[in-house]
Amino acid sequence: MFVHTDPFAIIFRAKFRDEMEKSGLLHLIDPSVWKKEWVVHNQPAGKGENTLRYISRYVFRVAISNNRIKSISDNGIRFSYKDRERNTWKTMELKPMEFIRRFLQHVLPWGFMKIRHYGFLNPNSSLSIDRLRKLISLVHAFIEEACNALPGFERPKIKCACCGKPLRYVAFLNPVSRGGPT
């Protein structure tokens, strides 16, 4: 087994508690939670080397591999992409600045990790990103309404890490579609 469950559960509980304390939400959690044994689902996935090799494909993968770039010129960059609806490979040509713009959309901010094989980010997930946005908006509206119905209850504000001012939810904005894959 790559990670043993008992220490992992203890470490996860401690890190979670620290993060709740940092964000000022610790007082909202029943103190008995921290005395309970936490359960972490940990399932063996074969030998460690194979697991690391499998995961590394997702963690260290770039937005587009060199073998998918067909040609580069001053006028455009031709590359292949997979049409997910038809399950076929196609070729597209973009102007260099548009190609760079799309490529940079896949560069993550400092501190984020590129693992896209789990949960709703799994390519086989039946939950579309649009459906997920609607569900989050629905849950947010429900929580907002429930909190407003409680007399004297004030929800703790989530604060900006840079300026310290409270953040507020406005809406999910759908990305502008310009045709072709992004």
Secondary structure, DSSP 8 states (H G I E B T S, - for coil): --S-HHHHHHHHHHHHHHHHHHTT-GGGS-GGGGGS---------S-HHHHHHHHHHHHS--SS-GGGEEEE-SS-EEEEEEETTTTEEEEEEE-HHHHHHHHHTT---TT-----SSGGGSTT-S--HHHHHHHHHHHHHHHHHHHHHSTT------B-TTT--B------------SS--
